[in-house]
Amino acid sequence: MFIKINHILESSSVQGPGKRFTIWVQGCSLHCSGCQNIDTWDFNLGTSILIEDLVEKIKLSEPKGLTITGGEPLDQFKATFELVQKLFDFKNIFLCTGYKLDTIVRHHIFHKILDYVDIVCAGPFDESKVCKSKWKGSENQEVRYLTDRGKELLKLPVYKTEYRIDKKTGNTLITGFSIK
């Protein structure tokens, strides 16, 4: 099975607690107003990566955490679910989704993913409610620590923004929560 990816940061300190391997999936059906990742919306863009190859790359990576964001990870549910199932025993997992938590819990399939996630940020981004809280972009979003392993991560410091310069291209990447 393949997953469509917009981009990857192999190590980040701002995409959740601790150092994290971060994946931005490609494709989003929600289109939240004010989204800072509109380049992830188009399902026809991005790179298809074989789940098995991505799993091996993540297992070998230094960070103890994995963040999956987007785009909308649940719009590629089967691929995202397979990814978290295969990595849950190796990395703590933080899922960022625009779907509300009650929608995920009640959905006939989506609820299964919560068994393989340590922290979830759920709910659509609302640009009129931008906040500086832990691991969410707007006040209406809900962050839940679903496992004891996830709750342990609460002890780690919060870093809000990273600036990176690509050595080859000179391009600057600014990443983090609520960076507008």
C-alpha positions in Angstrom: 0.0 0.0 0.0 1.1 3.6 -0.7 0.7 6.8 1.2 0.7 10.2 -0.6 3.2 12.6 1.1 3.6 16.3 0.7 6.9 16.4 2.7 8.8 15.0 5.6 11.0 16.4 8.4 13.1 13.6 9.8 13.7 15.5 13.0 11.6 18.4 14.5 11.2 19.8 18.0 8.0 21.8 17.3 5.7 19.2 15.8 4.7 17.8 19.1 6.5 17.0 22.3 10.1 15.9 22.1 12.0 15.2 18.9 9.7 13.9 16.2 9.8 12.4 12.7 7.0 14.4 11.0 5.0 13.6 7.9 2.7 15.9 6.1 0.3 13.8 4.0 -0.9 15.1 0.7 -4.6 15.7 0.1 -7.3 17.3 2.2 -11.1 17.4 1.7 -11.7 19.8 4.6 -10.1 23.1 3.3 -10.1 25.0 6.6 -10.2 28.8 6.1 -6.8 30.3 7.0 -5.0 26.9 6.7 -1.2 27.4 6.7 -0.8 24.2 4.6 -2.9 24.8 1.5 -0.1 23.3 -0.6 -1.2 19.9 1.0 -4.8 20.1 -0.2 -4.5 18.8 -3.8 -4.8 15.0 -3.9 -3.1 15.0 -7.3 0.2 16.4 -6.0 2.8 14.9 -3.7 4.9 11.8 -3.7 3.6 8.2 -3.3 5.7 6.2 -0.9 5.3 2.5 -0.1 4.2 2.1 3.5 6.8 -0.6 4.2 9.6 1.7 3.0 8.4 4.6 5.1 8.0 2.3 8.2 11.6 1.1 7.9 12.9 4.7 7.5 10.9 5.9 10.6 12.0 2.9 12.7 15.7 3.7 11.9 15.3 7.4 12.7 16.6 9.0 15.9 13.4 10.7 17.1 11.2 8.8 19.6 8.1 10.4 18.2 6.1 10.4 15.0 3.7 13.2 14.0 1.3 12.8 11.2 -0.4 15.9 9.9 -1.3 17.3 6.6 -3.3 17.7 4.5 -5.8 15.4 6.2 -4.4 12.0 7.4 -7.9 10.5 7.7 -8.6 11.2 4.0 -6.0 8.5 3.5 -7.3 6.4 6.3 -6.2 2.9 5.2 -2.6 4.0 4.6 -2.5 6.1 7.8 -4.0 3.3 9.8 -1.5 0.8 8.5 1.4 3.2 9.2 0.4 3.8 12.8 -0.3 0.1 13.4 3.2 -0.8 12.3 4.9 1.9 14.2 3.0 2.1 17.5 5.4 -0.3 19.3 8.4 1.7 18.1 7.4 5.4 18.3 5.0 7.6 20.3 2.4 8.8 17.8 0.8 12.2 17.5 -2.1 12.6 15.0 -3.3 16.0 13.8 -6.6 15.9 12.1 -9.3 18.5 11.1 -12.0 16.0 12.0 -13.7 16.6 15.4 -12.9 14.0 18.0 -16.6 13.1 18.4 -16.8 12.5 14.7 -13.8 10.2 14.8 -15.2 8.3 17.8 -18.6 7.7 16.1 -17.3 7.0 12.6 -17.6 3.3 11.6 -13.9 3.0 10.7 -12.0 6.1 11.9 -12.4 5.2 15.6 -10.0 2.3 15.2 -7.0 4.6 14.7 -7.3 6.0 18.2 -6.0 2.6 19.5 -2.7 3.4 17.9 -2.3 7.0 18.7 -0.8 8.5 21.9 -1.9 12.1 21.3 -4.5 13.5 19.0 -5.2 17.1 18.0 -8.7 17.0 16.5 -11.0 19.6 15.0 -10.9 22.1 12.1 -8.5 25.0 12.2 -10.4 28.2 12.8 -8.4 31.3 11.9 -10.6 33.5 14.1 -9.5 31.5 17.2 -5.8 31.2 16.7 -4.1 30.3 19.9 -0.7 29.7 21.4 -1.7 26.5 23.3 0.2 23.2 23.3 0.0 21.4 20.0 -3.0 23.0 18.4 -3.5 25.9 16.1 -6.9 27.3 17.2 -8.9 27.2 20.5 -11.7 25.1 19.1 -9.3 22.2 18.5 -9.1 19.5 21.1 -5.9 17.9 22.2 -6.2 14.5 24.0 -3.5 12.4 25.6 -4.9 8.9 24.9 -2.2 6.7 26.5 0.0 6.7 29.5 2.9 7.1 27.1 1.2 10.2 25.7 0.6 11.7 29.2 4.3 11.3 30.0 5.1 13.6 27.1 3.3 16.4 28.9 6.5 16.8 30.9 8.6 17.9 27.9 9.1 21.5 27.0 7.1 23.2 24.3 8.9 24.8 21.4 6.6 26.8 19.0 8.6 27.6 15.8 11.6 26.2 13.9 13.4 28.0 11.1 15.4 25.8 8.7 17.5 26.8 5.7 18.0 24.2 2.9 21.8 24.0 2.3 21.3 23.1 -1.3 18.6 25.6 -2.4 18.8 28.3 0.3 15.1 28.1 0.8 13.7 28.8 4.2 11.2 26.6 5.9 9.3 27.9 8.9 7.4 25.2 10.8 5.4 24.9 14.0 1.9 25.5 15.5 0.2 28.9 15.0 3.1 30.4 13.1 1.0 33.0 11.2 
